[in-house]
Amino acid sequence: KFYNTGTPAYNATAYHAGVAPSAPTTPVNDDTLNTFGWTDTGGKTFANAEYTVNGGTSYANATANPQTGITGAHAIGQVGVRYKAALGNPPSATLFNTAAFT
């Protein structure tokens, strides 16, 4: 026998599963300070972000906004930031640099 306890089953991820967050916007390259900044979206902050310096081949956790330590030469589209995958949802699209780092 099955008994109804009156408490429906609830899965918090079911309502948004598979939906990526909005991507960061407005890339800010600072070749002098070796930083890459962005405008946060959707209530996210750098604590929810990860960055790349190789065009998205690999990512590391962001530690600040702007992200420091962007050293060396990087072509347009090599430095970027995205929001991490969470709760069964994929990561956001990556926002890439629009000017080269020298």
VMD Tcl script that builds the backbone (N, CA, C; Angstrom):
set m [mol new atoms 306]
animate dup $m
set s [atomselect $m all]
$s set {name element resname resid chain x y z} {
  {N N LYS 1 A 0.825 -1.178 0.000}
  {CA C LYS 1 A 0.000 0.000 0.000}
  {C C LYS 1 A 0.868 1.240 0.000}
  {N N PHE 2 A 0.383 2.317 -0.604}
  {CA C PHE 2 A 1.036 3.623 -0.609}
  {C C PHE 2 A 0.181 4.592 0.191}
  {N N TYR 3 A 0.809 5.379 0.981}
  {CA C TYR 3 A 0.096 6.349 1.792}
  {C C TYR 3 A 0.520 7.752 1.383}
  {N N ASN 4 A -0.423 8.634 1.229}
  {CA C ASN 4 A -0.155 10.025 0.900}
  {C C ASN 4 A 0.005 10.801 2.203}
  {N N THR 5 A 1.193 11.343 2.404}
  {CA C THR 5 A 1.449 12.092 3.634}
  {C C THR 5 A 1.047 13.554 3.495}
  {N N GLY 6 A 0.650 13.972 2.297}
  {CA C GLY 6 A 0.260 15.352 2.077}
  {C C GLY 6 A 1.427 16.268 1.768}
  {N N THR 7 A 2.644 15.757 1.755}
  {CA C THR 7 A 3.820 16.567 1.446}
  {C C THR 7 A 4.323 16.181 0.067}
  {N N PRO 8 A 4.191 17.077 -0.912}
  {CA C PRO 8 A 4.635 16.728 -2.262}
  {C C PRO 8 A 6.156 16.658 -2.336}
  {N N ALA 9 A 6.646 15.822 -3.219}
  {CA C ALA 9 A 8.088 15.747 -3.458}
  {C C ALA 9 A 8.527 17.030 -4.145}
  {N N TYR 10 A 9.717 17.502 -3.828}
  {CA C TYR 10 A 10.204 18.745 -4.398}
  {C C TYR 10 A 11.665 18.587 -4.779}
  {N N ASN 11 A 11.970 18.960 -5.979}
  {CA C ASN 11 A 13.339 18.927 -6.462}
  {C C ASN 11 A 13.691 20.333 -6.933}
  {N N ALA 12 A 14.523 21.033 -6.161}
  {CA C ALA 12 A 14.840 22.427 -6.458}
  {C C ALA 12 A 15.507 22.602 -7.815}
  {N N THR 13 A 16.255 21.621 -8.275}
  {CA C THR 13 A 16.959 21.785 -9.551}
  {C C THR 13 A 16.058 21.503 -10.743}
  {N N ALA 14 A 14.932 20.877 -10.546}
  {CA C ALA 14 A 14.069 20.504 -11.664}
  {C C ALA 14 A 13.506 21.714 -12.395}
  {N N TYR 15 A 13.328 22.804 -11.707}
  {CA C TYR 15 A 12.711 23.969 -12.320}
  {C C TYR 15 A 13.646 24.748 -13.226}
  {N N HIS 16 A 14.952 24.589 -13.040}
  {CA C HIS 16 A 15.912 25.333 -13.842}
  {C C HIS 16 A 17.019 24.458 -14.418}
  {N N ALA 17 A 16.867 23.174 -14.350}
  {CA C ALA 17 A 17.913 22.272 -14.821}
  {C C ALA 17 A 18.234 22.552 -16.284}
  {N N GLY 18 A 19.507 22.647 -16.577}
  {CA C GLY 18 A 19.955 22.836 -17.942}
  {C C GLY 18 A 19.983 24.279 -18.409}
  {N N VAL 19 A 19.652 25.235 -17.548}
  {CA C VAL 19 A 19.621 26.640 -17.939}
  {C C VAL 19 A 20.896 27.333 -17.468}
  {N N ALA 20 A 21.661 27.860 -18.397}
  {CA C ALA 20 A 22.896 28.560 -18.057}
  {C C ALA 20 A 22.585 29.960 -17.552}
  {N N PRO 21 A 23.382 30.469 -16.623}
  {CA C PRO 21 A 23.176 31.849 -16.174}
  {C C PRO 21 A 23.571 32.832 -17.279}
  {N N SER 22 A 23.119 34.062 -17.151}
  {CA C SER 22 A 23.532 35.110 -18.080}
  {C C SER 22 A 25.041 35.293 -17.969}
  {N N ALA 23 A 25.670 35.572 -19.080}
  {CA C ALA 23 A 27.126 35.762 -19.094}
  {C C ALA 23 A 27.495 37.137 -18.548}
  {N N PRO 24 A 28.703 37.270 -18.005}
  {CA C PRO 24 A 29.195 38.599 -17.641}
  {C C PRO 24 A 29.208 39.490 -18.887}
  {N N THR 25 A 29.208 40.800 -18.687}
  {CA C THR 25 A 29.203 41.733 -19.815}
  {C C THR 25 A 30.327 42.755 -19.658}
  {N N THR 26 A 30.540 43.552 -20.677}
  {CA C THR 26 A 31.437 44.698 -20.688}
  {C C THR 26 A 32.880 44.340 -20.298}
  {N N PRO 27 A 33.616 43.728 -21.203}
  {CA C PRO 27 A 35.011 43.395 -20.889}
  {C C PRO 27 A 35.866 44.653 -20.726}
  {N N VAL 28 A 36.725 44.635 -19.715}
  {CA C VAL 28 A 37.623 45.769 -19.455}
  {C C VAL 28 A 39.048 45.231 -19.379}
  {N N ASN 29 A 39.819 45.478 -20.423}
  {CA C ASN 29 A 41.220 45.054 -20.477}
  {C C ASN 29 A 42.098 46.176 -19.936}
  {N N ASP 30 A 43.026 45.852 -19.066}
  {CA C ASP 30 A 44.031 46.825 -18.625}
  {C C ASP 30 A 45.396 46.186 -18.793}
  {N N ASP 31 A 46.018 46.493 -19.915}
  {CA C ASP 31 A 47.309 45.891 -20.249}
  {C C ASP 31 A 48.423 46.417 -19.346}
  {N N THR 32 A 48.256 47.607 -18.792}
  {CA C THR 32 A 49.263 48.175 -17.897}
  {C C THR 32 A 49.235 47.493 -16.538}
  {N N LEU 33 A 48.032 47.291 -15.987}
  {CA C LEU 33 A 47.893 46.651 -14.671}
  {C C LEU 33 A 47.781 45.128 -14.755}
  {N N ASN 34 A 47.752 44.591 -15.985}
  {CA C ASN 34 A 47.619 43.142 -16.202}
  {C C ASN 34 A 46.348 42.588 -15.565}
  {N N THR 35 A 45.212 43.282 -15.817}
  {CA C THR 35 A 43.927 42.842 -15.270}
  {C C THR 35 A 42.881 42.731 -16.368}
  {N N PHE 36 A 41.861 41.942 -16.070}
  {CA C PHE 36 A 40.704 41.791 -16.951}
  {C C PHE 36 A 39.463 41.897 -16.078}
  {N N GLY 37 A 38.632 42.890 -16.351}
  {CA C GLY 37 A 37.426 43.107 -15.568}
  {C C GLY 37 A 36.169 42.907 -16.388}
  {N N TRP 38 A 35.031 42.935 -15.715}
  {CA C TRP 38 A 33.740 42.709 -16.364}
  {C C TRP 38 A 32.634 43.273 -15.479}
  {N N THR 39 A 31.442 43.372 -16.046}
  {CA C THR 39 A 30.254 43.757 -15.295}
  {C C THR 39 A 29.500 42.487 -14.938}
  {N N ASP 40 A 29.216 42.306 -13.652}
  {CA C ASP 40 A 28.472 41.123 -13.200}
  {C C ASP 40 A 27.015 41.213 -13.615}
  {N N THR 41 A 26.396 40.051 -13.799}
  {CA C THR 41 A 24.980 39.973 -14.171}
  {C C THR 41 A 24.275 38.951 -13.294}
  {N N GLY 42 A 22.977 39.060 -13.205}
  {CA C GLY 42 A 22.158 38.054 -12.532}
  {C C GLY 42 A 22.495 37.837 -11.072}
  {N N GLY 43 A 23.008 38.851 -10.381}
  {CA C GLY 43 A 23.332 38.695 -8.969}
  {C C GLY 43 A 24.599 37.907 -8.704}
  {N N LYS 44 A 25.332 37.581 -9.748}
  {CA C LYS 44 A 26.584 36.835 -9.590}
  {C C LYS 44 A 27.730 37.791 -9.278}
  {N N THR 45 A 28.803 37.271 -8.693}
  {CA C THR 45 A 30.016 38.047 -8.425}
  {C C THR 45 A 31.223 37.220 -8.839}
  {N N PHE 46 A 32.413 37.776 -8.623}
  {CA C PHE 46 A 33.621 37.027 -8.988}
  {C C PHE 46 A 33.699 35.696 -8.245}
  {N N ALA 47 A 33.051 35.592 -7.087}
  {CA C ALA 47 A 33.057 34.330 -6.341}
  {C C ALA 47 A 32.360 33.214 -7.111}
  {N N ASN 48 A 31.505 33.567 -8.074}
  {CA C ASN 48 A 30.803 32.591 -8.902}
  {C C ASN 48 A 31.484 32.402 -10.254}
  {N N ALA 49 A 32.617 33.084 -10.455}
  {CA C ALA 49 A 33.230 33.131 -11.783}
  {C C ALA 49 A 34.515 32.317 -11.865}
  {N N GLU 50 A 34.869 32.005 -13.096}
  {CA C GLU 50 A 36.152 31.376 -13.399}
  {C C GLU 50 A 36.686 32.037 -14.663}
  {N N TYR 51 A 38.017 32.069 -14.778}
  {CA C TYR 51 A 38.620 32.764 -15.908}
  {C C TYR 51 A 39.556 31.846 -16.682}
  {N N THR 52 A 39.838 32.269 -17.905}
  {CA C THR 52 A 40.722 31.533 -18.795}
  {C C THR 52 A 41.725 32.489 -19.416}
  {N N VAL 53 A 42.902 31.999 -19.716}
  {CA C VAL 53 A 43.896 32.775 -20.456}
  {C C VAL 53 A 44.335 32.023 -21.712}
  {N N ASN 54 A 43.581 30.961 -22.048}
  {CA C ASN 54 A 43.932 30.161 -23.228}
  {C C ASN 54 A 42.718 29.898 -24.123}
  {N N GLY 55 A 41.850 30.892 -24.215}
  {CA C GLY 55 A 40.714 30.781 -25.127}
  {C C GLY 55 A 39.631 29.824 -24.683}
  {N N GLY 56 A 39.638 29.422 -23.427}
  {CA C GLY 56 A 38.596 28.533 -22.909}
  {C C GLY 56 A 38.987 27.076 -22.847}
  {N N THR 57 A 40.238 26.759 -23.133}
  {CA C THR 57 A 40.694 25.369 -23.025}
  {C C THR 57 A 40.638 24.901 -21.580}
  {N N SER 58 A 41.011 25.786 -20.652}
  {CA C SER 58 A 40.929 25.478 -19.228}
  {C C SER 58 A 40.560 26.743 -18.463}
  {N N TYR 59 A 40.023 26.548 -17.269}
  {CA C TYR 59 A 39.571 27.661 -16.425}
  {C C TYR 59 A 40.119 27.490 -15.007}
  {N N ALA 60 A 40.261 28.629 -14.311}
  {CA C ALA 60 A 40.633 28.654 -12.893}
  {C C ALA 60 A 39.639 29.560 -12.176}
  {N N ASN 61 A 39.478 29.372 -10.881}
  {CA C ASN 61 A 38.563 30.209 -10.114}
  {C C ASN 61 A 39.025 31.659 -10.129}
  {N N ALA 62 A 38.108 32.565 -10.397}
  {CA C ALA 62 A 38.412 33.995 -10.324}
  {C C ALA 62 A 38.632 34.366 -8.863}
  {N N THR 63 A 39.546 35.291 -8.629}
  {CA C THR 63 A 39.851 35.715 -7.260}
  {C C THR 63 A 39.513 37.180 -7.021}
  {N N ALA 64 A 39.150 37.897 -8.069}
  {CA C ALA 64 A 38.814 39.318 -7.950}
  {C C ALA 64 A 38.156 39.778 -9.246}
  {N N ASN 65 A 37.545 40.938 -9.199}
  {CA C ASN 65 A 37.048 41.620 -10.390}
  {C C ASN 65 A 37.461 43.078 -10.264}
  {N N PRO 66 A 38.470 43.486 -11.028}
  {CA C PRO 66 A 39.073 42.769 -12.148}
  {C C PRO 66 A 40.021 41.660 -11.687}
  {N N GLN 67 A 40.133 40.649 -12.549}
  {CA C GLN 67 A 41.037 39.536 -12.282}
  {C C GLN 67 A 42.467 40.000 -12.516}
  {N N THR 68 A 43.323 39.750 -11.551}
  {CA C THR 68 A 44.721 40.168 -11.651}
  {C C THR 68 A 45.584 39.046 -12.209}
  {N N GLY 69 A 46.830 39.381 -12.512}
  {CA C GLY 69 A 47.797 38.372 -12.923}
  {C C GLY 69 A 47.704 37.935 -14.364}
  {N N ILE 70 A 47.121 38.753 -15.224}
  {CA C ILE 70 A 47.041 38.412 -16.645}
  {C C ILE 70 A 48.353 38.879 -17.284}
  {N N THR 71 A 49.373 38.054 -17.186}
  {CA C THR 71 A 50.704 38.433 -17.668}
  {C C THR 71 A 51.006 37.756 -18.991}
  {N N GLY 72 A 51.923 38.348 -19.719}
  {CA C GLY 72 A 52.317 37.798 -21.010}
  {C C GLY 72 A 51.412 38.286 -22.122}
  {N N ALA 73 A 51.760 37.889 -23.324}
  {CA C ALA 73 A 50.986 38.283 -24.498}
  {C C ALA 73 A 49.789 37.346 -24.691}
  {N N HIS 74 A 48.627 37.939 -24.897}
  {CA C HIS 74 A 47.394 37.177 -25.151}
  {C C HIS 74 A 46.628 37.882 -26.257}
  {N N ALA 75 A 46.317 37.155 -27.307}
  {CA C ALA 75 A 45.571 37.700 -28.435}
  {C C ALA 75 A 44.123 37.970 -28.037}
  {N N ILE 76 A 43.426 38.735 -28.849}
  {CA C ILE 76 A 41.993 38.943 -28.658}
  {C C ILE 76 A 41.313 37.576 -28.613}
  {N N GLY 77 A 40.399 37.408 -27.653}
  {CA C GLY 77 A 39.661 36.156 -27.529}
  {C C GLY 77 A 40.357 35.069 -26.742}
  {N N GLN 78 A 41.445 35.395 -26.061}
  {CA C GLN 78 A 42.163 34.391 -25.275}
  {C C GLN 78 A 41.919 34.505 -23.773}
  {N N VAL 79 A 41.658 35.714 -23.298}
  {CA C VAL 79 A 41.387 35.944 -21.875}
  {C C VAL 79 A 39.882 36.117 -21.721}
  {N N GLY 80 A 39.290 35.396 -20.776}
  {CA C GLY 80 A 37.844 35.494 -20.622}
  {C C GLY 80 A 37.378 35.097 -19.246}
  {N N VAL 81 A 36.110 35.325 -19.008}
  {CA C VAL 81 A 35.491 34.986 -17.731}
  {C C VAL 81 A 34.082 34.459 -17.995}
  {N N ARG 82 A 33.676 33.514 -17.164}
  {CA C ARG 82 A 32.312 32.977 -17.234}
  {C C ARG 82 A 31.870 32.631 -15.821}
  {N N TYR 83 A 30.554 32.442 -15.647}
  {CA C TYR 83 A 30.038 31.975 -14.360}
  {C C TYR 83 A 30.048 30.460 -14.356}
  {N N LYS 84 A 30.392 29.879 -13.213}
  {CA C LYS 84 A 30.559 28.444 -13.063}
  {C C LYS 84 A 29.243 27.677 -13.235}
  {N N ALA 85 A 29.369 26.425 -13.621}
  {CA C ALA 85 A 28.240 25.508 -13.624}
  {C C ALA 85 A 27.819 25.277 -12.175}
  {N N ALA 86 A 26.510 25.193 -11.927}
  {CA C ALA 86 A 26.027 24.984 -10.558}
  {C C ALA 86 A 24.644 24.352 -10.573}
  {N N LEU 87 A 24.394 23.516 -9.595}
  {CA C LEU 87 A 23.074 22.901 -9.385}
  {C C LEU 87 A 22.519 22.237 -10.644}
  {N N GLY 88 A 23.372 21.557 -11.375}
  {CA C GLY 88 A 22.922 20.852 -12.568}
  {C C GLY 88 A 22.793 21.736 -13.790}
  {N N ASN 89 A 23.152 23.002 -13.672}
  {CA C ASN 89 A 23.085 23.922 -14.798}
  {C C ASN 89 A 24.474 24.101 -15.398}
  {N N PRO 90 A 24.554 24.327 -16.711}
  {CA C PRO 90 A 25.856 24.518 -17.353}
  {C C PRO 90 A 26.435 25.896 -17.022}
  {N N PRO 91 A 27.715 26.112 -17.301}
  {CA C PRO 91 A 28.289 27.442 -17.095}
  {C C PRO 91 A 27.707 28.429 -18.098}
  {N N SER 92 A 27.893 29.718 -17.811}
  {CA C SER 92 A 27.457 30.747 -18.756}
  {C C SER 92 A 28.388 30.746 -19.969}
  {N N ALA 93 A 28.005 31.507 -20.953}
  {CA C ALA 93 A 28.913 31.756 -22.075}
  {C C ALA 93 A 30.108 32.548 -21.538}
  {N N THR 94 A 31.221 32.464 -22.217}
  {CA C THR 94 A 32.426 33.176 -21.792}
  {C C THR 94 A 32.480 34.558 -22.438}
  {N N LEU 95 A 32.786 35.559 -21.642}
  {CA C LEU 95 A 33.053 36.911 -22.111}
  {C C LEU 95 A 34.561 37.020 -22.350}
  {N N PHE 96 A 34.978 37.294 -23.583}
  {CA C PHE 96 A 36.399 37.324 -23.909}
  {C C PHE 96 A 36.922 38.752 -24.068}
  {N N ASN 97 A 38.251 38.875 -23.952}
  {CA C ASN 97 A 38.901 40.172 -24.156}
  {C C ASN 97 A 38.725 40.641 -25.592}
  {N N THR 98 A 38.548 41.945 -25.746}
  {CA C THR 98 A 38.347 42.544 -27.076}
  {C C THR 98 A 39.570 43.333 -27.530}
  {N N ALA 99 A 40.598 43.367 -26.702}
  {CA C ALA 99 A 41.885 43.976 -27.059}
  {C C ALA 99 A 42.977 43.037 -26.584}
  {N N ALA 100 A 44.069 43.005 -27.301}
  {CA C ALA 100 A 45.166 42.103 -26.960}
  {C C ALA 100 A 45.931 42.584 -25.735}
  {N N PHE 101 A 46.485 41.641 -25.001}
  {CA C PHE 101 A 47.435 41.923 -23.931}
  {C C PHE 101 A 48.827 41.748 -24.522}
  {N N THR 102 A 49.735 42.662 -24.201}
  {CA C THR 102 A 51.078 42.587 -24.790}
  {C C THR 102 A 52.123 42.286 -23.711}
}
mol reanalyze $m
mol bondsrecalc $m
mol representation Tube
mol addrep $m
